[in-house]
Amino acid sequence: MKTFELCILAADKPFFQGKCESIVLPTTQGEYGILASHRNTVAAVVPGMLRYCTADGEQYIASVSEGIVKIENGDVLVLVDTIERPEEIDANAEREQIERAKEELLQKQSIADYHATCARMARSLARLKTKSYKHF
């Protein structure tokens, strides 16, 4: 299978750089799949699960927060605020965060606070989904 150069960077660390066969990431339009020779594109990344397959056929998953993906001349650059492997995620802490967010949503709060609470909840749900993913 044809490959492309993939670079995944978080705000605090480089995560992956190398040859890949494919990547699927969460965007505002749903899951977005990329293969070699993809057209040039820029898209917003939303909290969710990122999956990629390296040139040697190894498949990996990670939980990502907000960011962008840029495809230019066959190379793919993913820039996100945070990214975590499943083993780095504490499922109990995420469940507690979801419960706190549910409680906060029942309280009267400003529009900005409401959106921040929804964002925290979406991030925790994405992390739990990544932690429990059994496809590979």
ABEGO torsion letter per residue (X at the ends): XBBBBBBBBBAABBABBEBBABBBBBBAAEBBBBBBGBBBBBBBBBBEBBBBBBAAGBBBBBBBBBEBBBBBGGBBBBBBABBBBAAABBAAAAAAAAAAAAAAAABBBBAAAAAAAAAAAAAAAAAAAAAABAAX
